[in-house]
Amino acid sequence: MAYPMYEVDWSVLPPDQNRRFNPAFNIATIKQVVNEAIERVAPVSVRMQTPTRLRDLIRQIRAARTAAEERSVVNKECAYIRSTFREEDSVWSRCRNIAKLLYIHMLGYPAHFGQLECLKLIASPRFTDKRVGYLGAMLLLDERQDVHLLITNCLKNDLNSNTQFVVGLALCTLGAIASPEMARDLASEVERLIKSPNAYIKKKAALCAFRIIRRVPDLMEMFLPATRSLLTEKNHGVLITGVTLITEMCENSPDTLNHFKKIVPNLVRILKNLILAGYSPEHDVSGVSDPFLQVKILRLLRILGKNDAEASEAMNDILAQVATNTETSKNVGNTILYETVLSIMDIKSESSLRVLAINILGRFLLNNDKNIRYVALNTLLRTVHVDTSAVQRHRTTILECLKDPDVSIRRRAMELSFALINSQNIRAMMKELLLFLERSDAEFKAHCSSAMVLAAERYAPSNKWHLDTLFQVLLKAGNYLRDDTVSNTIQIISSAPGERQAYASQRLWISLERSAVCGDSTEKQPLIQVAAWTIGEYGDMLVSEASNAISMVDDDGVDEFVRPSEEYVIDIYQKLLWSTQLSITTKEFLLLSLAKLSTRFTTQPSQDKIRVIIDTFGSHIHIELQQRGVELSQLFRQYANLRPALLERMPPMEPVTTVEREDSDTETEPATIVQQNSLPEQDALLDLIIGSEPLSNGDVEHAAPAVANNNTTTNDILDLLSGLDLSTPSAQPPPLSAPMSSVFTTPMSVANNNVSPALLDGLFTSAAPMPQMQAPETVVTALERNGLRVELHVQRGGETATITMKAHSSANSAMSEFLFQAAVPRTFRLDMMSPSGSVLTPQGEITQLLKITNPSKTPLRLRIRISYTIDGNPVLEQAEVNNFPPDLFN
Amino acid sequence: MMQFMLLFSRQGKLRLQKWYVAHPDKLKKKITRELITTVLARKPKMCSFLEWKDVKVVYKRYASLYFCCAMEQEDNELLTLELIHRYVELLDKYFGSVCELDIIFNFEKAYFILDELVLGGELQETSKKNVLKAIAAQDLLQEEETPQGFFEDHGLG
């Protein structure tokens, strides 16, 4: 029912047993009395409608059965409240109306029209009015409101009131909604109140000062003298607020931190008294004396003792005492231990104390309470860089936490596991992490798989293990895998020794076949892509007799490999190619791979079968695949003689570091490799064109003039082509026919496997907008300040420019919480990928990918904002970048 | 420092909100809505902490009410649980075995108590007795100046 419990309860009791029940004094009569009272006070205005009491309004709203009903009650009441605001009415109704409005506001309805009424209440001399008025001000105003000037005056008056509770209300409100202007205007009042002899006012003033300093750090100086004396008080309220204020000041400036170093003995004494003092009912929490104050002091000690041997020495004993004497059966004891461990690990403490701290964390890890386990993982993560070997001891427990049903704990355990990986334990750790990856939620898969790829790259004990792990990651992360893993894996396979390549093709064949048969290939497209590339390159090794010689026994001792027949491989390809679910990129991989297989497989029936499949793509609905289909089928007809040479195995790819590989992306995938290490690729291209014997001069002639006629913008490929020594100059430049251009498109794209056809389209056809895929990266330095250099590497691509932000630090300390933000004018569209990290180590680098789409082709202006914390000080840098190349988008 | 505190029911109805950071109303509503959904979706056996956006959410359920605090990264999560518990104890002492309905019908009292416990997002008083004493004294002030029978149960009618 909609009535509150206690009303229902009364009615159950018979009247004679219910002391609260009085038949002559029921709700209706109370209402009547109140209404009469109101009518006496406010004769005209209120009478137009009976005012609802707050509790009645709440009851009415709760009785509403539908949202519409509730809305109608609220709207009616709001209309009434508005009407009373317009008239200066009864002394008490404003207070009640604001209270009603606050309830309505909590339900999510607009209530801003009550703001000024709150101020009127605050200005009233009555305490009740002020109490409700300040409550309303805290809920309805925040520091963005214009009414702040008015409220500042009210606050100033009340801060000088003789009633401590009025001063208290004003301080409380100031603490909650202080804007920088208010903080400046009222700082001196607050400073005066910190010195008040009244503890009730003192503590509130101290926290107000804390907020003022948060808002306006410059105001800190004026509070310094008053602050120190706070620690000499006995009252715990004053002590805890004093410690909070000092903590804020110390975090604010290194000078103040030094200034407060001398209070370490005072803090130690206060803490000691807390621990040693007997039971005091006022501050006791399950047997621990004032844990709130203890934790605050421990935290301040940590800040004061950091990087200071002398201060650390002074607090060693008390930390040891807290760590050993605290009762751990309850949450509150663990709270203090947790804070103590953090302090021990942060200051220059004795090694025995550190062992003690790590052992406490070890106990925490085994605790049944999930909260304690979470805290333990969190703390271990913070201390792992200080003492890795100590944390390593808890590795098994941490790995257990990967299986926890709670996502908060799993996330912490995962991060900690990655921090613990080294070359000794990589095999065992990866095994566990692979299991975790397989079962983990979607939100973890991307992060986890890329961290695994990085770890594997860094610590791989052998090349075979590295490949196996990558395949497992590909299999288990599915589509959540970051795109660069595909090119990364392909590169590793390509530079591996021949036997390993055969092994890779066999392993990947097993996965490819399995997912094609099970029909889950759409969820594992990165895997399909890598498999397609590998089988395309090394398909001959896959089907040859020699493949039996390679041991395919996996970790579980099972050999699953069955040498497939050529026809069967092609059947699987056909199945995948004709699937409607696979992405275009994946099909591109498959189609090229299939074309390559035509030179790897020797029997005539399989050749024919491949040709049939490729021919069907000549009429594919997707233009890109259609073009490839047409081009490739030419290689089976008039240009069949070119095929073996064009589809030759690729030379080993140059390794690229992971950071550089960040800029790959699904859409541009096929192009990225070329862009990244354009030089070696172009050399390969050059070799190919020169080296391919069947490419007669005549063929090149046709192309060269066409290229020249195109009069296209500068292009590396162009230079390359014109640099070829074309012996016989063309006498009769024939019109460029479509199949002809295809021939040229095909060899190169096939040879490189990853060259975007768009590039070649631009070269050989005279289509007007010419994408400059091959244009060199332009580097724009956006910011260079305080050892931070931010470069923007710009790659053009028609309407969309891909910008890689590279932040490089030459500062001496790490920059944490590094955040790069960018804004573009409204006609642009900006997509930002997630950054490679948030901590910028000295000489380290953070990259982030931005994609800017600009349909209007106006010059790009980019506004950037970078925030980070260095040595505990937050830094904010802003800049506008408008020195991009003018022809960025065309 | 606490950024905000929310009290909401198992049905996802907001019962109390206290903000110590300045956000536009629209953003507050969005945060409230999203956080309530996230917390309610968690299973009872899970831990009380949630890394959510840039804050650390510490929550605990008492009967039908969720008490939910958004803290900063450096804050002690376990201590925040103690803080929530302290607030519940105070409500319990004040109302006498508090239930959700007490907080609905006397929400202003719940705010007044919170304001005597926490100021500007930091704890201001570690003694339960002192908090209740301050509240009682202020209630008395209010009662003395209010016409008899106008606001029942020292409330606002």
Interface residues (C-beta under 8 A of the other chain):
Chain A: P4 M5 Y6 I30 V33 V34 A37 R53 L54 R55 I58 R62 W92 C95 R96 A99 L102 Y103 M106 L107 G108 H112 R126 F127 T128 R131 V132 L135 M138 L139 D142 E143 R144 T163 F165 G168 L171 C172 G175 A176 I177 A178 S179 Y200 K203 K204 L207 C208 F210 R211 R214 H236 G237 I240 T241 T244 E282 H283 V285 D290 P291 F292 L293 V295 R299 N331 V332 N334 T335 Y338 E339 K370 N371 I372 R373 Y374 V375 P405 D406 V407 S408 I409 R411
Chain B: M1 L14 R15 L16 Q17 K18 W19 Y20 A22 H23 P24 D25 K29 K43 K45 M46 C47 S48 F49 L50 E51 E74 N76 E77 L78 L79 L81 E82 L83 R86 C99 L101 I104 F105 F107 E108 Y111 F112 D115 L119 G120 G121 E122 L123 Q124 E125 T126 S127 K128 K129 N130 A134 A137 Q138 L141 Q142 E145 T146 P147 G149 F150 E152 G155 L156 G157
